[in-house]
Amino acid sequence: MKSLRHAATIGAIALAGAAALGTAIGSALVLKIARRVVTPQPRLADTDILAVDTGAQTIELGRTPDTELPGRYGLFVDGTPGYVKLGAVLQADAHRVRRKLLTQIEPGAQVARRGAFSGYYYIAPGELHLPYEPVLIGTSAGPCPAWLFPAASTTWVIQVHGRGATRAECLRAVPVLHAAGLPVLVVSYRNDGEGPRTRAGSYGLGTTEWRDVDEAIGYALRHGAERILLMGWSMGGAIALQTLVSSAHDDRIAGVILDSPVVDWRTVLRAQARELRLPDPLPQLAMDALGQPWTARLSGSDHTISFDDLDMVARSSELGVPILLLHSDDDGFVPSVASHALAKARPDLVTMPVFTGARHTKLWNYDQNRWTDAITDWLGDQGFAD
């Protein structure tokens, strides 16, 4: 989601360019912001690493809304460790935060001065100490790698990660789902860096990726599943919702769990533009470009993207299964307003406990017990847990 902020900055230049340099150049710059919206971006180094104390096993980071959060997190770094797990905040002032290291860093290890703060915590399935096997899901785009955590129930959970993320984002949820007796299939999808690459290599924001999730449902049904629960994180929420309303297996989808979901992309793009004090036309210009065949292609998209189709508040009447919606009102990247709107539109289906304080997709990290209890209670109330 952070790349959308970069896209918005480019868009501001686009609008200024349109006025100062003429329509042709301005239009090219508007296409550039549209391209940023749909093009996968490398992980951004967003955190200053100020000091590492290998004796005390602590790390000092530049203070940001993320690095000051209580809880357990991760940090991608260049150098010897590659990835380190972070524990409690030990000390903080206006500019820096000292946290406990939960990954041992040996004396002499090389650590870069910048890193990428992460909510993943776990980055490999073996860290969960649960039985699992790697599997491949055949799709029209090519084979999509997945991790299968088997269990006895015939109700399977299919987890879908978000934009700019990988399957590892989903690992935090596996223990609570597995404890409920549910098999968990953690999938990849086209153009996410692990799944197959299409011609353009672009995101469909949910409009294309749902087809890969639908194939994963087919895989689960062929291997003993009778009911499916979908769980989506961030853009994975948009993908899960598109699967729900589009799948040929819709009669087998029994429920949906959403963590920090994109319920309506227009809300996300407009909110980030407002946060950066950018002109109102900016997000609409990008969406208009992605909605027309020739400008979508010029923007690097495989297909046109209908933002009407992605607005699940407007399409809430099409929903027909229970939904657990977990979204912090202090998300910082995907505002919770559309999630609240969906809960208000469908109170008969949507359970949405109030969360505050946590940042985007970091509810587990911020308050693991409450997040876990919310899922456990909902699974029990809906009759999904064994």
C-alpha positions in Angstrom: 0.0 0.0 0.0 2.9 2.4 0.6 3.6 2.4 -3.1 0.2 4.1 -3.6 1.5 7.0 -1.7 4.4 7.2 -4.1 1.8 7.0 -6.9 -0.1 9.8 -5.4 3.0 12.0 -5.4 3.6 11.2 -9.0 0.0 12.1 -9.7 0.4 15.6 -8.2 3.2 16.1 -10.6 0.9 14.9 -13.3 -1.7 17.5 -12.6 0.8 20.3 -12.4 2.4 19.0 -15.6 -1.0 18.9 -17.4 -1.4 22.6 -16.6 2.1 23.7 -17.3 3.4 21.5 -20.0 0.2 20.7 -22.0 -2.3 18.0 -22.2 -0.1 15.4 -23.9 2.6 15.5 -21.3 0.1 15.7 -18.5 -1.8 12.7 -19.8 1.4 10.7 -19.9 2.1 11.5 -16.2 -1.4 10.6 -15.3 -0.9 7.2 -16.9 2.3 6.9 -14.8 0.3 7.1 -11.6 -2.2 4.5 -12.9 0.7 2.3 -13.7 2.0 2.6 -10.1 -1.4 1.5 -8.8 -1.3 -1.8 -10.7 2.4 -2.6 -10.9 4.0 -4.7 -8.1 6.7 -2.8 -6.3 9.7 -4.1 -4.4 9.6 -4.0 -0.6 10.3 -0.4 0.6 13.0 0.3 3.2 10.9 2.6 5.4 12.8 2.4 8.7 16.0 3.9 9.9 18.2 1.4 11.9 20.2 3.6 14.3 22.0 1.1 16.4 22.3 -2.6 17.3 23.5 -3.8 20.7 24.5 -7.4 20.3 25.3 -7.7 24.0 21.9 -6.6 25.2 20.2 -7.9 22.0 18.4 -4.7 21.4 17.9 -2.5 18.3 17.3 1.2 18.0 15.0 2.4 15.2 13.9 5.8 14.0 10.5 6.5 15.6 7.5 6.2 13.2 3.8 5.3 13.8 4.8 1.7 13.0 8.0 1.3 15.0 6.5 2.7 18.2 3.7 0.1 18.3 3.6 -2.4 21.2 3.7 -6.1 20.2 5.8 -8.4 18.1 6.9 -7.5 14.5 9.6 -8.2 11.9 12.2 -6.2 10.1 13.6 -7.0 6.7 17.2 -5.9 6.6 20.1 -6.1 4.1 23.1 -7.9 5.7 23.8 -11.0 7.7 20.5 -11.6 9.4 18.2 -10.8 6.5 15.1 -10.7 8.7 14.9 -10.2 12.4 12.0 -10.5 14.8 11.3 -7.5 17.1 9.8 -7.7 20.6 8.7 -5.1 23.2 9.4 -1.4 23.1 12.0 -0.9 25.9 12.5 2.9 25.6 11.4 5.7 23.3 11.9 9.4 22.8 10.7 11.8 20.2 13.1 10.4 17.5 14.0 6.9 18.3 12.6 3.6 19.7 14.7 0.9 21.4 13.1 -2.6 21.0 14.1 -6.1 22.2 15.5 -8.4 19.5 13.8 -11.8 19.4 16.2 -12.9 16.7 19.8 -13.3 17.9 22.3 -11.0 16.1 25.9 -12.1 16.6 28.7 -9.7 17.2 30.3 -8.6 13.9 27.1 -9.2 11.9 26.6 -6.7 9.1 23.3 -4.8 9.4 22.2 -2.1 6.9 21.2 1.4 8.0 17.7 1.0 6.6 15.1 -1.8 6.8 11.5 -2.6 6.0 9.2 -2.8 9.1 6.8 -5.8 8.8 3.8 -7.4 10.4 4.7 -10.8 9.0 6.6 -12.0 12.1 6.8 -15.5 10.7 8.3 -15.8 7.2 8.5 -19.5 6.7 5.9 -22.2 7.4 8.3 -24.4 9.4 8.4 -21.7 12.1 4.8 -22.7 13.2 5.9 -26.2 14.1 2.8 -27.6 12.5 2.6 -30.3 9.8 2.4 -28.8 6.3 3.2 -29.6 2.7 3.9 -27.5 -0.4 1.4 -27.9 -3.2 0.8 -26.4 -6.6 -2.6 -25.0 -7.7 -3.1 -25.1 -11.5 -4.6 -21.9 -12.9 -5.1 -20.4 -16.3 -2.1 -18.2 -15.6 0.1 -21.1 -14.6 0.9 -23.1 -11.4 0.5 -21.2 -8.1 2.5 -22.4 -5.1 0.6 -22.9 -1.9 1.2 -24.3 1.6 -1.3 -26.8 2.9 -1.7 -27.3 6.7 -3.8 -30.4 7.0 -6.4 -31.1 9.7 -9.4 -33.3 10.1 -12.3 -31.0 9.3 -14.0 -30.9 5.9 -14.3 -27.1 6.3 -11.1 -25.7 4.8 -9.8 -22.1 5.1 -8.1 -20.6 2.0 -5.9 -17.6 2.9 -5.1 -14.8 0.4 -2.3 -12.3 1.1 -2.3 -8.6 0.1 -0.8 -6.2 -2.3 3.0 -6.1 -2.2 3.0 -9.1 0.2 3.7 -12.8 0.0 2.1 -15.9 1.4 4.1 -15.3 4.6 1.8 -12.5 5.5 -0.9 -15.2 6.3 1.1 -17.4 8.6 0.1 -15.5 11.7 -3.5 -16.8 11.3 -2.6 -20.5 10.8 -2.3 -21.5 14.5 -5.7 -20.2 15.5 -7.4 -21.8 12.5 -5.6 -25.0 12.9 -6.5 -25.1 16.7 -10.1 -24.9 15.5 -9.5 -28.1 13.6 -9.5 -26.5 10.2 -7.2 -27.3 7.3 -5.6 -24.2 6.0 -4.5 -23.6 2.4 -2.2 -20.5 2.0 -2.1 -19.5 -1.6 -0.2 -17.4 -4.0 -1.7 -15.8 -7.1 -0.6 -14.3 -10.5 2.0 -11.5 -10.4 2.6 -11.6 -6.7 6.2 -12.6 -7.0 5.6 -16.3 -6.2 2.8 -17.2 -8.6 3.0 -17.1 -12.4 3.6 -13.8 -14.2 1.2 -12.7 -16.9 2.1 -10.7 -20.0 1.8 -7.3 -18.3 2.8 -8.6 -14.9 0.3 -6.3 -13.2 -2.2 -6.5 -10.4 -5.9 -6.6 -11.2 -6.7 -5.3 -7.7 -9.0 -8.4 -7.3 -10.6 -8.4 -10.7 -8.2 -11.1 -12.1 -6.6 -12.7 -9.0 -9.9 -14.2 -7.8 -9.7 -16.7 -10.6 -6.6 -18.2 -9.0 -8.4 -18.4 -5.7 -11.3 -20.1 -7.4 -9.0 -22.7 -8.7 -7.7 -23.2 -5.1 -11.3 -23.8 -4.0 -11.5 -26.5 -6.7 -8.3 -28.0 -5.4 -9.7 -28.1 -1.9 -12.9 -29.7 -3.0 -11.1 -32.4 -4.9 -9.0 -33.2 -1.8 -11.8 -33.6 0.7 -13.2 -30.2 1.5 -17.0 -29.8 1.6 -17.1 -26.2 2.8 -14.8 -23.3 2.2 -13.9 -20.3 4.4 -12.0 -17.5 2.6 -9.6 -15.2 4.6 -8.2 -12.2 2.9 -5.6 -9.6 4.1 -5.7 -6.1 2.7 -6.0 -6.5 -1.1 -6.5 -10.1 -0.4 -9.8 -9.0 1.2 -10.8 -7.5 -2.2 -9.8 -10.7 -3.9 -11.7 -12.9 -1.4 -14.8 -10.7 -1.9 -14.5 -10.9 -5.6 -14.2 -14.7 -5.3 -17.3 -14.8 -3.2 -19.5 -13.0 -5.8 -17.9 -14.5 -8.9 -16.9 -18.1 -8.1 -18.5 -21.1 -9.8 -18.2 -22.7 -6.4 -20.1 -20.0 -4.5 -22.5 -22.6 -3.0 -19.5 -24.1 -1.2 -18.2 -20.8 0.3 -19.6 -20.8 3.8 -18.0 -17.6 5.3 -15.3 -15.0 5.0 -12.7 -13.5 7.4 -11.2 -10.2 6.4 -8.2 -8.5 8.0 -7.6 -4.8 7.1 -9.5 -5.4 3.8 -9.9 -3.2 0.8 -13.6 -3.2 0.5 -13.8 -0.3 -2.0 -10.6 0.8 -3.9 -12.0 4.2 -4.6 -12.1 4.9 -0.9 -8.5 3.9 -0.5 -7.2 6.0 -3.4 -9.2 9.1 -2.5 -8.2 8.8 1.2 -4.5 8.6 0.4 -4.8 11.6 -1.9 -6.5 13.6 0.8 -3.9 12.7 3.3 -1.2 14.0 1.0 -3.3 17.1 0.3 -3.5 16.3 -3.4 -6.3 17.6 -5.7 -9.5 15.7 -5.8 -9.3 14.8 -9.5 -6.1 12.8 -8.9 -7.6 9.4 -7.9 -10.4 9.7 -10.4 -7.9 10.4 -13.2 -6.0 7.2 -12.4 -9.2 5.1 -12.1 -10.6 6.5 -15.3 -7.4 5.5 -17.1 -7.5 2.0 -15.7 -11.2 1.7 -16.7 -10.7 2.2 -20.5 -9.1 -0.4 -22.7 -6.5 1.6 -24.5 -5.4 3.7 -21.4 -5.4 0.6 -19.2 -3.0 -1.0 -21.6 -0.8 2.1 -21.7 -0.9 2.0 -17.9 0.6 -1.5 -18.0 -2.6 -3.4 -17.0 -3.5 -6.7 -18.6 -7.2 -5.8 -18.5 -9.5 -2.9 -17.7 -10.4 -2.6 -14.1 -14.0 -1.7 -13.1 -14.0 0.1 -9.8 -17.8 -0.3 -9.7 -17.2 -4.0 -9.6 -14.7 -3.6 -6.8 -17.1 -1.6 -4.6 -18.5 -4.2 -2.2 -20.4 -1.7 -0.2 -22.5 -0.9 -3.3 -22.7 -4.6 -4.1 -23.5 -5.6 -0.5 -26.9 -7.1 -1.5 -25.0 -9.8 -3.4 -23.4 -11.1 -0.3 -24.9 -14.1 1.4 -22.5 -15.7 3.9 -21.3 -14.6 7.4 -18.3 -12.3 7.4 -15.9 -11.5 10.2 -14.4 -8.1 9.5 -11.2 -7.1 11.5 -10.0 -3.6 10.8 -8.3 -1.0 13.0 -9.6 2.5 12.9 -6.0 3.6 13.0 -5.0 1.5 10.0 -3.0 4.3 8.3 -3.1 2.9 4.8 -6.5 1.4 4.1 -9.1 3.5 5.9 -11.7 1.5 7.8 -14.6 3.7 6.6 -15.6 1.3 3.8 -15.4 -1.6 6.2 -17.7 0.2 8.6 -20.0 1.0 5.7 -20.2 -2.7 4.7 -21.0 -3.6 8.3 -23.7 -1.0 8.4 -25.1 -2.2 5.1 -25.2 -5.8 6.1 -25.5 -6.1 9.9 -27.2 -9.5 9.3 -24.0 -10.9 7.9 -21.1 -8.8 9.1 -19.5 -9.1 12.6 -17.1 -6.2 13.1 -15.5 -5.8 16.6 -14.0 -2.4 17.1 -10.2 -2.3 17.0 -8.1 0.9 17.5 -4.3 1.5 17.8 -3.1 -1.1 15.4 -1.7 -0.2 12.0 -2.4 -1.8 8.6 -2.5 -5.6 8.8 -0.9 -5.5 12.3 -3.9 -6.3 14.5 -2.4 -9.7 15.4 0.9 -8.1 16.3 -0.7 -5.3 18.3 -3.1 -7.4 20.3 -2.7 -11.1 19.5 -5.0 -12.3 22.3 -8.0 -10.1 21.3 -7.5 -10.8 17.6 -7.3 -14.6 18.2 -10.3 -14.5 20.5 -12.3 -12.6 17.8 -11.6 -15.3 15.3 -12.1 -18.2 17.7 -15.4 -16.9 19.0 -16.7 -16.2 15.5 -15.8 -19.7 14.2 -17.6 -21.2 17.2 -20.7 -19.0 16.8 -21.0 -19.9 13.1 -20.5 -23.6 13.7 -17.2 -23.8 11.8 -14.9 -25.0 14.5 -14.7 -28.7 15.2 
